[in-house]
Amino acid sequence: MKTCDMKAVEKTEIEGAPKPRRGKVRDVYDLGDRLLIVATDRVSAFDVILPDAIPEKGKILTAISLFWFRQTEDIIENHVISAKVTDFPAPFNSHPELLEGRSILAKKTTVLPVECIVRGYLSGTGWKSYKQTGSVCGIKLPSGLKESSRLPEPVFTPSTKADEGHDVNISFEECQRTAGTREAGLLKDYSLKIYERARSIAAKKGIIIADTKMEFGLLDGRIILIDELLTPDSSRFWSAQGYREGAGQDSFDKQIIRDALSAMDWDMTPPAPRLSEEVLLKATARYREILKTLTA
């Protein structure tokens, strides 16, 4: 690996364990009524897995998720059973060198088939949509907004959940048809409450959460929070001190990687191009910096 001497964990194989399902960045072991979720150091951008991994990335994202799960557990139940390898069942509890810090023993749910996105600022695909239509996911926004403008109120803008390929933004009505009317209403309510809580906490530490993506599942008829939460892979973090309306912002997240890829002659379909050592080093530093800033 180019970025440092540490070996990146790009995939896991545990002797005596079932074969994991490999997502874009996580390996998931099905243990019946529970899951063992391992955050690898793989990197995904534009819904494509990149050929370069970032050592320690999985540990950083796991630590950030656990921080936010604790901060929001009074709002909604989450899927965490334990993040201690000693609490894991055999044979996983015999592999602390591989799993410690990057793994969660989690409740198994029926995953609701929507990505729950909350936007507090106008950026990314939201900004592109606003320039074309004056709205985002069917939500009409005030005229005269600029790139990176703070929205009058955070908006819930769900998308489809795709295992492969690109997610697609959908309206709330489409979300109701996909997830169910009752479920869609609860997803919106929980997502906005979590975002507002996180935005308040981050603001005290000089961080703007521009937008974030969450996932939920059903467990015994109740909705709980799953997957990762408010990490650099699922959110845009900006420095409040450096914030300037009307332009793109310097991000504490993988926007660094997205920007580098966008500058290349690449059609956003596999295989992805390799990134320079400079980009990877900068991404690593930003992951570490946002962890330290948020959890200090």
VOLO-312746 format. One line per field, with one value per residue (C-alpha): y, z, x; residue in three letters. Coordinates in nm, 2 decimals. Example, Ala and Ser with C-alpha at 12.3 -4.5 7.8 and 13.67 -1.06 7.14 Angstrom:
north = [-0.45;-0.11]
up = [0.78;0.71]
east = [1.23;1.37]
res = [ALA;SER]
//
This chain:
north = [0.00;0.34;0.55;0.41;0.10;-0.04;-0.31;-0.23;-0.48;-0.51;-0.83;-1.08;-1.46;-1.62;-1.99;-2.18;-1.89;-1.87;-1.69;-1.32;-1.11;-0.84;-0.50;-0.20;-0.14;-0.40;-0.77;-0.91;-1.25;-1.39;-1.56;-1.64;-1.38;-1.16;-1.02;-0.96;-0.65;-0.57;-0.23;-0.29;-0.03;-0.05;0.28;0.34;0.65;0.71;0.36;0.20;0.02;0.18;-0.02;0.16;0.11;0.34;0.17;0.22;0.37;0.09;0.15;0.53;0.49;0.23;0.46;0.75;0.54;0.42;0.77;0.88;0.57;0.66;1.03;0.93;0.62;0.81;0.91;0.56;0.21;0.11;-0.23;-0.24;-0.54;-0.51;-0.38;-0.58;-0.88;-1.07;-1.05;-1.20;-1.57;-1.82;-1.82;-1.44;-1.39;-1.56;-1.29;-0.96;-0.86;-0.85;-0.75;-0.52;-0.17;-0.23;-0.48;-0.47;-0.76;-0.64;-0.72;-0.87;-0.67;-0.66;-0.37;-0.10;-0.04;0.33;0.55;0.82;1.14;1.47;1.79;2.10;2.27;2.28;2.06;1.77;1.62;1.85;2.16;2.01;1.94;2.29;2.46;2.27;2.27;2.49;2.18;1.87;1.54;1.72;1.96;2.32;2.54;2.93;3.10;3.27;3.00;2.94;2.65;2.55;2.77;2.68;2.57;2.74;2.40;2.06;1.85;1.48;1.36;0.98;0.77;0.41;0.16;-0.01;-0.30;-0.23;0.08;0.43;0.52;0.73;1.03;0.98;1.19;1.13;0.99;0.74;0.66;0.59;0.35;0.18;0.15;0.19;0.50;0.46;0.35;0.64;0.89;0.74;0.73;1.10;1.19;0.98;1.11;1.47;1.43;1.25;1.51;1.80;1.64;1.57;1.91;2.07;1.86;1.91;2.29;2.32;2.16;2.39;2.14;2.18;1.87;1.96;1.64;1.28;0.94;0.69;0.34;0.17;-0.18;-0.36;-0.57;-0.74;-0.47;-0.17;0.05;0.07;0.24;0.02;0.03;0.32;0.67;1.01;0.90;1.06;0.80;0.89;1.26;1.59;1.76;2.12;2.35;2.63;2.86;2.81;2.81;3.04;3.04;3.04;2.78;2.43;2.37;2.20;1.88;1.65;1.35;1.16;1.45;1.48;1.15;1.24;1.56;1.38;1.13;1.39;1.56;1.25;1.12;0.85;0.76;0.66;0.29;0.01;-0.02;0.29;0.46;0.46;0.76;0.94;0.89;1.26;1.22;0.90;1.06;1.37;1.15;0.95;1.27;1.40;1.08;1.10;1.47;1.45;1.15;1.35;1.67;1.50;1.27;1.48]
up = [0.00;-0.10;0.18;0.48;0.61;0.78;0.58;0.47;0.55;0.21;0.29;0.57;0.58;0.92;0.94;1.07;0.99;0.72;0.40;0.44;0.21;0.07;0.04;-0.11;0.20;0.46;0.51;0.68;0.84;0.89;1.23;1.22;1.44;1.45;1.21;1.25;1.05;0.96;0.83;0.59;0.45;0.10;-0.05;-0.26;-0.46;-0.70;-0.59;-0.74;-0.53;-0.59;-0.64;-0.36;0.01;0.31;0.61;0.94;0.75;0.88;1.24;1.20;1.06;1.32;1.60;1.46;1.41;1.77;1.89;1.71;1.80;2.17;2.11;1.95;2.13;2.32;1.98;1.84;1.91;1.71;1.60;1.81;2.05;2.12;1.96;2.19;2.02;2.36;2.33;1.98;1.94;1.82;1.60;1.57;1.94;1.85;1.59;1.78;1.57;1.26;1.41;1.71;1.65;1.31;1.39;1.54;1.66;1.55;1.56;1.24;1.08;0.76;0.59;0.47;0.09;0.10;0.18;0.42;0.33;0.52;0.37;0.57;0.30;-0.08;-0.22;-0.44;-0.64;-0.44;-0.58;-0.93;-0.90;-0.76;-1.05;-1.30;-1.13;-0.82;-0.61;-0.46;-0.47;-0.55;-0.26;-0.38;-0.23;-0.21;-0.51;-0.50;-0.32;-0.40;-0.39;-0.02;0.10;0.43;0.38;0.58;0.73;0.68;0.42;0.39;0.05;0.02;-0.25;-0.37;-0.21;-0.47;-0.40;-0.73;-0.95;-0.85;-0.60;-0.74;-0.56;-0.51;-0.38;-0.04;-0.22;-0.39;-0.05;0.09;-0.20;-0.15;0.23;0.33;0.43;0.81;0.77;0.55;0.79;1.08;0.87;0.79;1.15;1.29;1.02;1.08;1.46;1.43;1.19;1.42;1.72;1.53;1.37;1.72;1.86;1.56;1.56;1.91;1.77;1.47;1.22;0.98;0.88;0.53;0.47;0.57;0.48;0.72;0.69;0.90;0.95;1.10;1.41;1.56;1.39;1.52;1.32;1.44;1.31;1.13;0.92;0.98;1.11;1.04;0.91;0.64;0.40;0.45;0.53;0.42;0.70;0.65;0.87;1.02;1.02;0.65;0.53;0.25;0.07;-0.31;-0.37;-0.30;0.05;0.17;0.32;0.61;0.42;0.10;-0.11;-0.16;-0.34;-0.53;-0.66;-0.77;-0.96;-1.11;-1.26;-1.44;-1.78;-1.61;-1.68;-1.32;-1.41;-1.31;-1.32;-1.13;-1.19;-0.94;-0.72;-0.65;-0.33;-0.25;-0.27;-0.06;0.21;0.22;0.26;0.54;0.72;0.69;0.82;1.13;1.18;1.18;1.42;1.66;1.63;1.68;1.96;2.16]
east = [0.00;0.14;0.00;0.19;0.37;0.06;-0.12;-0.47;-0.75;-0.92;-1.12;-1.16;-1.16;-1.22;-1.14;-1.45;-1.69;-1.95;-1.83;-1.91;-2.12;-1.90;-2.05;-1.88;-1.67;-1.79;-1.77;-2.09;-2.11;-2.46;-2.48;-2.85;-3.03;-2.72;-2.46;-2.09;-2.01;-1.65;-1.55;-1.27;-1.03;-1.19;-1.30;-1.61;-1.69;-1.98;-2.09;-1.78;-1.51;-1.17;-0.86;-0.68;-0.76;-0.68;-0.52;-0.71;-1.01;-1.24;-1.13;-1.19;-1.53;-1.63;-1.52;-1.72;-2.03;-2.01;-1.98;-2.29;-2.49;-2.43;-2.53;-2.86;-2.97;-3.24;-3.39;-3.40;-3.27;-2.97;-2.83;-2.52;-2.49;-2.12;-1.80;-1.57;-1.41;-1.42;-1.80;-1.81;-1.89;-1.63;-1.44;-1.44;-1.33;-1.00;-0.91;-0.86;-0.56;-0.79;-1.13;-1.06;-1.18;-1.33;-1.61;-1.96;-2.18;-2.52;-2.89;-3.02;-3.30;-3.51;-3.34;-3.58;-3.51;-3.44;-3.14;-3.25;-3.07;-3.10;-2.96;-2.90;-2.69;-2.71;-2.43;-2.36;-2.65;-2.88;-2.71;-2.72;-3.09;-3.16;-2.98;-3.20;-3.54;-3.53;-3.61;-3.45;-3.63;-3.96;-3.91;-3.94;-3.67;-3.65;-3.51;-3.17;-2.98;-2.62;-2.39;-2.33;-2.62;-2.77;-3.13;-3.40;-3.49;-3.32;-3.49;-3.55;-3.45;-3.46;-3.30;-3.33;-3.09;-2.88;-2.65;-2.48;-2.47;-2.59;-2.86;-3.14;-3.31;-3.68;-3.97;-4.13;-4.43;-4.21;-4.05;-4.40;-4.47;-4.13;-4.11;-4.48;-4.67;-4.63;-4.26;-4.18;-4.32;-4.12;-3.80;-3.84;-3.90;-3.61;-3.37;-3.45;-3.42;-3.09;-2.95;-3.06;-2.90;-2.57;-2.56;-2.59;-2.31;-2.08;-2.14;-2.00;-1.68;-1.66;-1.79;-2.08;-2.27;-2.39;-2.58;-2.58;-2.72;-2.87;-3.02;-3.29;-3.42;-3.72;-3.68;-3.99;-4.20;-4.01;-3.77;-3.41;-3.10;-2.84;-2.53;-2.29;-2.38;-2.25;-1.92;-1.70;-1.83;-2.19;-2.18;-2.03;-1.83;-1.71;-1.51;-1.73;-1.44;-1.36;-1.72;-1.81;-2.14;-2.14;-1.87;-1.77;-1.62;-1.30;-1.44;-1.34;-1.47;-1.42;-1.52;-1.14;-1.16;-1.48;-1.32;-1.01;-1.21;-1.44;-1.13;-1.03;-1.16;-1.38;-1.74;-1.81;-1.85;-1.61;-1.32;-1.23;-0.89;-0.61;-0.56;-0.24;-0.05;-0.11;-0.49;-0.49;-0.26;-0.49;-0.80;-0.63;-0.54;-0.89;-1.05;-0.83;-0.88;-1.26;-1.25;-1.03;-1.24;-1.58;-1.49;-1.25]
res = [MET;LYS;THR;CYS;ASP;MET;LYS;ALA;VAL;GLU;LYS;THR;GLU;ILE;GLU;GLY;ALA;PRO;LYS;PRO;ARG;ARG;GLY;LYS;VAL;ARG;ASP;VAL;TYR;ASP;LEU;GLY;ASP;ARG;LEU;LEU;ILE;VAL;ALA;THR;ASP;ARG;VAL;SER;ALA;PHE;ASP;VAL;ILE;LEU;PRO;ASP;ALA;ILE;PRO;GLU;LYS;GLY;LYS;ILE;LEU;THR;ALA;ILE;SER;LEU;PHE;TRP;PHE;ARG;GLN;THR;GLU;ASP;ILE;ILE;GLU;ASN;HIS;VAL;ILE;SER;ALA;LYS;VAL;THR;ASP;PHE;PRO;ALA;PRO;PHE;ASN;SER;HIS;PRO;GLU;LEU;LEU;GLU;GLY;ARG;SER;ILE;LEU;ALA;LYS;LYS;THR;THR;VAL;LEU;PRO;VAL;GLU;CYS;ILE;VAL;ARG;GLY;TYR;LEU;SER;GLY;THR;GLY;TRP;LYS;SER;TYR;LYS;GLN;THR;GLY;SER;VAL;CYS;GLY;ILE;LYS;LEU;PRO;SER;GLY;LEU;LYS;GLU;SER;SER;ARG;LEU;PRO;GLU;PRO;VAL;PHE;THR;PRO;SER;THR;LYS;ALA;ASP;GLU;GLY;HIS;ASP;VAL;ASN;ILE;SER;PHE;GLU;GLU;CYS;GLN;ARG;THR;ALA;GLY;THR;ARG;GLU;ALA;GLY;LEU;LEU;LYS;ASP;TYR;SER;LEU;LYS;ILE;TYR;GLU;ARG;ALA;ARG;SER;ILE;ALA;ALA;LYS;LYS;GLY;ILE;ILE;ILE;ALA;ASP;THR;LYS;MET;GLU;PHE;GLY;LEU;LEU;ASP;GLY;ARG;ILE;ILE;LEU;ILE;ASP;GLU;LEU;LEU;THR;PRO;ASP;SER;SER;ARG;PHE;TRP;SER;ALA;GLN;GLY;TYR;ARG;GLU;GLY;ALA;GLY;GLN;ASP;SER;PHE;ASP;LYS;GLN;ILE;ILE;ARG;ASP;ALA;LEU;SER;ALA;MET;ASP;TRP;ASP;MET;THR;PRO;PRO;ALA;PRO;ARG;LEU;SER;GLU;GLU;VAL;LEU;LEU;LYS;ALA;THR;ALA;ARG;TYR;ARG;GLU;ILE;LEU;LYS;THR;LEU;THR;ALA]
//
